[in-house]
Amino acid sequence: MDPLLELFGLIAGAITSMGFVPQLIRGHRTKKLDDVSYYMPMILAVGMTLWFIYGVLIDSLAIMIANTFGVCCCLVLIAMKKAYT
């Protein structure tokens, strides 16, 4: 794959994946995740896992990294919700 395209994908994945960070920080600080559904991170984790597999199949590091980070964030969010409620 073209290195410039891969870099573009890595930047896009990093920006998109950072969307989880404010929720994780807020949840950790307040210890309240009542307003977060279990379904949202579970469904996202399944979708991101499929995206990861797709990234493996087309050999795209950007897709694999972004979706690995996203799945990890979803799992942390689920664990935090379980621990704090």
RODRENLUM-39068 format. One record per residue (C-alpha): residue in three letters; residue number from 1; x, y, z. Coordinates in nm, 3 decimals. Example, Ala and Ser with C-alpha at 12.3 -4.5 7.8 and 13.67 -1.06 7.14 Angstrom:
> ALA_1_1.230_-0.450_0.780
> SER_2_1.367_-0.106_0.714
END
This chain:
> MET_1_0.000_0.000_0.000
> ASP_2_0.115_0.354_-0.069
> PRO_3_0.290_0.494_0.244
> LEU_4_0.111_0.829_0.211
> LEU_5_-0.227_0.657_0.198
> GLU_6_-0.135_0.447_0.501
> LEU_7_-0.029_0.761_0.690
> PHE_8_-0.360_0.925_0.599
> GLY_9_-0.542_0.618_0.733
> LEU_10_-0.338_0.622_1.055
> ILE_11_-0.421_0.989_1.115
> ALA_12_-0.791_0.932_1.041
> GLY_13_-0.799_0.630_1.271
> ALA_14_-0.626_0.817_1.552
> ILE_15_-0.867_1.110_1.532
> THR_16_-1.173_0.883_1.518
> SER_17_-1.052_0.659_1.799
> MET_18_-0.987_0.957_2.025
> GLY_19_-1.365_1.001_2.045
> PHE_20_-1.371_0.741_2.322
> VAL_21_-1.117_0.913_2.542
> PRO_22_-1.341_1.190_2.686
> GLN_23_-1.605_0.933_2.790
> LEU_24_-1.344_0.711_2.951
> ILE_25_-1.190_1.002_3.140
> ARG_26_-1.529_1.131_3.254
> GLY_27_-1.637_0.785_3.365
> HIS_28_-1.316_0.731_3.556
> ARG_29_-1.340_1.068_3.732
> THR_30_-1.709_1.056_3.822
> LYS_31_-1.741_0.678_3.865
> LYS_32_-2.085_0.718_3.705
> LEU_33_-2.178_0.555_3.378
> ASP_34_-2.553_0.525_3.428
> ASP_35_-2.617_0.717_3.107
> VAL_36_-2.401_0.481_2.898
> SER_37_-2.577_0.181_2.750
> TYR_38_-2.412_-0.162_2.753
> TYR_39_-2.531_-0.213_2.395
> MET_40_-2.345_0.078_2.238
> PRO_41_-1.990_-0.035_2.325
> MET_42_-2.078_-0.402_2.265
> ILE_43_-2.215_-0.334_1.917
> LEU_44_-1.921_-0.106_1.837
> ALA_45_-1.674_-0.370_1.957
> VAL_46_-1.829_-0.631_1.727
> GLY_47_-1.821_-0.393_1.432
> MET_48_-1.464_-0.287_1.504
> THR_49_-1.358_-0.649_1.535
> LEU_50_-1.498_-0.709_1.187
> TRP_51_-1.313_-0.399_1.063
> PHE_52_-0.995_-0.537_1.222
> ILE_53_-1.039_-0.867_1.038
> TYR_54_-1.095_-0.674_0.716
> GLY_55_-0.774_-0.480_0.785
> VAL_56_-0.585_-0.807_0.828
> LEU_57_-0.728_-0.944_0.504
> ILE_58_-0.625_-0.638_0.302
> ASP_59_-0.303_-0.591_0.502
> SER_60_-0.385_-0.240_0.623
> LEU_61_-0.195_-0.143_0.934
> ALA_62_-0.405_0.172_0.976
> ILE_63_-0.731_-0.022_0.992
> MET_64_-0.584_-0.281_1.228
> ILE_65_-0.438_-0.027_1.472
> ALA_66_-0.740_0.204_1.482
> ASN_67_-0.984_-0.079_1.540
> THR_68_-0.768_-0.254_1.797
> PHE_69_-0.758_0.069_1.997
> GLY_70_-1.135_0.114_1.952
> VAL_71_-1.214_-0.239_2.070
> CYS_72_-0.990_-0.189_2.374
> CYS_73_-1.172_0.135_2.457
> CYS_74_-1.508_-0.040_2.426
> LEU_75_-1.396_-0.319_2.657
> VAL_76_-1.264_-0.070_2.914
> LEU_77_-1.593_0.123_2.895
> ILE_78_-1.792_-0.198_2.952
> ALA_79_-1.568_-0.295_3.244
> MET_80_-1.597_0.052_3.397
> LYS_81_-1.976_0.046_3.363
> LYS_82_-1.990_-0.295_3.531
> ALA_83_-1.756_-0.183_3.810
> TYR_84_-1.924_0.153_3.879
> THR_85_-2.292_0.051_3.865
END
